[in-house]
Amino acid sequence: MRNLSGVFKDGWLGITTWHKRSCYLTLSAVLMSANANGQDVIWIGKPAVRDYIAFNVHKAVEQYAELGQQIAQFELQIEEARGAYFDASTGDREAAGDKFGEILFQKDMLIAWPRVAGNDGSASLMANLNALANNGRPPDGGIPPSARAAFSNWVNALRFKTGGGLGMTPDPIQAAAALQDGSSLKEYEIYRRLRDQAEWDEWESGRNGGLRKLLVSHVVIPRTYFGENPMKRGFDHQITQLENSILQCEYTGRQVAGTVFHFWEEKPPENIATLIAMNPRAFVGLADHAVKECPPDSLQASALASAPMNVTITPQMVRESSMKSRFAPPAPDPARDEQNARAQQQVNERLAKEKDRRTKLQECAEALRVSSIAARQTKDKVALKEARDRHRECNMAVRQSY
């Protein structure tokens, strides 16, 4: 990690005022203070987390326009604090870091709240409402890609602390209190260092013309990249058949745009043109671009990702692929195929057995016919009776054996 001696106070972007109540986020303040105690609504009995969140979602929907303005104002506050910190002189940087660190913690709380409060549908609605009010974006671009895993670990630690672990519903008042004191957890320290490093990487990228260094690369299978559909028909069926891999290249910085790129590893699938024609939107940001390894910096990665495709997709290909995607067979299922094969084998065995039984009954009948003709020609009634008895015994023996 970058040596930040003399830049961070005790390694933080400010620590002296982190526990002050947010004066910027009216919505999160409502969620985490007054309404969490039910002061402006009457509850009979102890309300559940869904009651708290649903009530506040309703209030947020009523004040939707105001919510958008609040988030826009909050993002402006973040940008001002960010600029003040990086532009500050050595003597002023500590105070600027305190303010910047505090507002970044408020941003973390705002993003974490729906997950800390529980996976209830109303909590998801609150998160979606925040994004919708902000033109589909999380506040300030959300959590840096390099810090997302650590952020999730922090949120999970908060959930366990408030009784929300192992699928349990957390107590909303405990969740609100734990969230405001969440910076004291060791998981937050791990996340905070990654987040602050991303801030510095973003600042350095701005000084270097947007160049970002390669941070890490991952190999992703196509089913994970495109998402799996249980039906596995059409496009999804084609994806499950691919043996190609996808490289995910992550570069230093705070924002997703310009820091994460995807390429086919070494070469794209042979039927890449058909796949793109079947689902063009799924290939935005991937196309047919392939590399042996991630480019060393984001500028080279961006140039490769924005290059024209090598394949040409015509309207006729799109129409034909659309029809193919509707009627393509389901993907192979070994367990299902084995079950069907056993069932078919049993059917075939029953049919063979029935055929053999009928053949033997026909033989019994043919023996009776021949014996009866001979007995009638000689007018031998005893021989005729014996022939009929043999036929009856023959039929009985065949039926008993089957």
N, C-alpha and C positions, 0 to 999 in steps of 0.2 A: 504493500500500500504506500502511496505517496507520503513522504515525510512532511508533515504539516506543522512542525514545530514553529512556534511564533505566529501561526496562522489561526489554528483552532485553540480555544481555551479548554485545556484538559482534553484535547482531541475532539471537542464538540463544536458545532456551529452555534455556540452560545448555550449556557446552561443555567443562568441565574434567574430567568423568569419563565421557565418552561411550564410551570404549574399554574400560571395565571389563567383565569377563565377567558375564553375567546371573546373578543369584542367585535370580531369580524363576521362570525357565522351565526346569524340569528337562528337558522334552522337547527344546527347542531347544538346550540345552547338550549333550544326548546327541547330537543330530544334528550339531552343529558342532564337537565336540571329540573326546572319547574314541572314540566309535564311528566317527567319520570316519577315524580311523587304524586301525580294525579291532583295537582292543586286547583286546576281550572275545570275539572270534570268530576262528577259524582260517580263512584264505583261502589257497588254492593258486593261485598266479598273481596278477595284479593284478585286483582286483574292479572291476566296472563300477559306474556310478552307480546302476543299478537294483538291484544287490546291496546297496549301502549303504542305500538308501531302503527296499527291501523288508524288510531285516532290522529296521530301526527301526520300520517300520509294524507288523511282527509284534509287536515289543515294546510298541508303543503300544496295539495291540488287546488284548494280554494285560493291560495296566494301564489299560483304558478308564475305569473309575470314577475312578482316580487322575488321569487326564488331565483329566477334567471338573473335578475339584476344583482342579487346578493352574491351569486357565484362569480359573476363577471367582476364585481367589485373585489371579491376575495382574490381572484387571479391577478388583478391589478396590484393588490397589496403584496402578493408574493413576488411579482416582477420588480416592484419598487424595492422591496427588501433585498432581493437577489442582486439587483444592480448596485444598491448602496453597499452591500457587503464586498463585492468584488472590486468596486471602485474606491473603497475606503483606503485611507493611508494606514500605515502600521499602527499609529496611535489611536485611530478611530475604529479599527477593525474589530476589537473585542466587543464594543457596544453594538456595532452593526451585526456581529455574529450572534449576539444574544437575541436580537429582534428577528433575524432571519431564521435562527434555530427554532424559536418559539412558533413562528407562523408555519414552518414546515411540519412541526409536531401537530398543529391544528389541522393541517391538510391530511396527515396520517390518520388522525382521529376521525375526520369526516369520511374518509374512504373505508376505514375499518369498522365503523359503527354498525352497518347492516349485518356484517358477518359476525361481529361479537354478540349482537343481540339475538342471533339465531338464524337458521335457514328458512324461517317462515316465509310464506309467499308475500306477506306485507313488507318484510325486510327487503326482499328482492325488488319489490315495487319501489321502495324508497331509493335504492341504489339506481334503478333504471330512471326514476324521476329526476335524480340529480344529473345523470348523463343527458337526459332528454332536454332538460332546461339549459344545458350547456352545449347545445348543438351536437349531441351525440358523443361528447368527449368527457372523460372523467376530469375532475378539477386539476388544472395545471398539468395535464397530460398523464395523470395517474402515477403509479409507482414505477421507478426506473426498471427496465427489464433485468438488469444485473442484480437487483435487490428483491425481486418478487418472491423468490423461494423463502428468503429470510423474513420478509413481511408476513407471509402466510404462517411461518412458524411462530411469529410474535402474536398474530391473531389467534392461533390455536392455543397458545399459552394463556391468553386472556380469557378464552372461552372456558378452559379448564378451571381457571381461577374463579370464575363466576358460576361454576356448576353447570356449564354447557358442554362438557366433554362427553364422549361416547354416546352421542345422539340425544342427550338430555337438553331440555330447554332452559337457558340461563335465566336467572332472576334479573329483570331489566334494571332495577335500582343498583344492584351489585355490578352489573355490566357497565353502567354509566360511570360509577365511581372508579372501577378498575381501569376503564379506558382513560380517564383523566390522569390517573396515576401510572399509566402504562409505560412511561419512559423509564421507570425504575427497574423493569424486568431485564434480565441478562439477554433475553431474545431480542429486545429492542436495541440494545447496544450493538449486537451483531448486525442487525438490519440497518441501524443508523449509520454505521461506518461505511457500509456499501452505498447507502443513499447519498451520503456526503461526498464519497469518492466520485459518484456519478455526477454530482453538481460540479466538482472541479474538472472532471473530464469534459463536461459540456462547455465549460468556460474556456478551457484550453483549445477545444475544437473551434470555437469562435475566433480565437486568435490565430489559428492555423488554417484558415480558409475552409473550415468544415471538415478537415481531415480527422478521422477517428481511427485509433489503433484496434486491431483485432483483439477481442477479449477472450472469447471461447467459441468453439464450434461443436455442434452435435449432429449425429446421424439420426434422421427421422424416417420412419417407414411411411409409405404413402397413406395407409389407412389412418394413421395418427394425424398426418397433415391435413388430409381432406375430410376426416371425420367418417365414422362408420354408420351405416344404415342397416338395421336388422334384416330388412327385406333383401338387401344385396342384389338388386336388379339394375339393369341398365348401366349407368355410369359407375355405380357402386360395385357392381359385379366386375367391371373391367379393372377397377382399382385394386380389388382383392387379388387379381391375377398377376399384378406387377411384381417383378423381382428387383426393380431399381430402387435405390435409396435417395433420400433428399438431404442435403447439407443445410443446416441452420447456422448461419454465421452471425454472431453477436459482436458488436463493436462498442467501444467505450462511449458513455454519454447518458443523458437523462431521458431523452425522448425515444419513443419507439421508432418514429420516422427517421430514417437515416442511421439507425443502429442495428436493425435486424433485417437480414436478407436471406433468401432461400434459393438454392440452386440444385439441379439434379447432380448427383454424384457421378462424375466421369462422363455419363451420357444419358440422354433422355430415353424413355421407352420407345420402341420401334413404332408403336401405334400412337405416338404423341399427337399427330395431326387429328386423328379420330377422337382422341380424348378431349382435346381443346374444343373441337367442334361440338362435342356432346354437352360440354359445360364450360363455356368460355369464362364465366365469372370466377370459377374455381381456380383458374390459372393466372389471375391477376397477381403480379408479384413473383411469379415462378416461370410461366411460359415454358419454352423449351431450352432455356439457358442451362448449361452444364459446366462444371469445373471439377478438377481433380482434388483441389483443396480450396479452402476459403481464401479469398484475396487478403493481402496483408493489411489493407486499410479500407475505410468505408468509401473513399472516392473511387477506387478501382471497382469495388463491389457495386456501387451505384451505376457506374458506366456499363458494367456487364449486365446488370438487371434491367437497365433502360434501353439496351440495344434491341434492334428489330429482331423479330423471330426468324428463324431459319426456314420454318415451314409456312406455307400460305394456306389460309383458311378461306374458302369460298362460300357464298351463300348456299350453293347447292350441297356442299359438304355438311353445312349446319343443318339443313332440312333432312338429309338422309340420316345423319347421326341422331337427330331428334327422334326419328321413327325407330331407329335401332335401339335407342335408350329405353323406349317404351316397351318393346317386345323382346328384349334380350332375356335369355334364360337365367334362372337364379344361379348363384355361385355354387360350386360343388360342396356337398356336405357329407363327409365320409361316414359319419354315424348314421345319418338318414339313409344314405345309399346302402349301407350294410343292412339296415333294418328292412329296407325295401327288397333287397336281394334275398334275405331269409324268407320274407313273406312270399315272394314269387316262387322260391324253391318249394315251399310248402304247397302252394297251389299246383305247381307242376307235378309234385309227388301224388297229390290227391287225384289229379286228372289221369295220371299213368295207372294208378291203382284201379280207378273206375273203368278205364279202358280194358285192363287185364281181366277184371271181373266179368265185364260184358262179353269178352271173347270166350271165356270158359263157359258162360251160360249158353252162348251160341253153339259151342261144341256139344254141350249136353242136348240141346234141342236138335242138332244135326244127327246125333247118335239115335235119338228117339225116332226121327223121321225115317232114317234108313231101316231101323229094326221094324218099325210099324209097316213099312211097305212090304218087307219080306214076309212078315207074319200074315198080312192080308192076302198076299199072293198064294200062300199055302193054307190059308184059312185056319191058322193055328192060333186059337184064342189064348192058350196058355202062354205062348211066346209073346203075343201082343201085351198081355198083362205084365209079364216080366219086363218087357221093354219100358212100359209106363212106370213100373216100380223103380227101375234103374234110373230113369229120367228124374223122378222125384228125389231119389237119393243123391243124384248128381247135383241138382239144384240146391238141395239143402247143404251139401258139403261145400259148394262154392260160396254160398251166403255166410256160412259159419266162418269160413276162412278169411272173410273180408269184414 
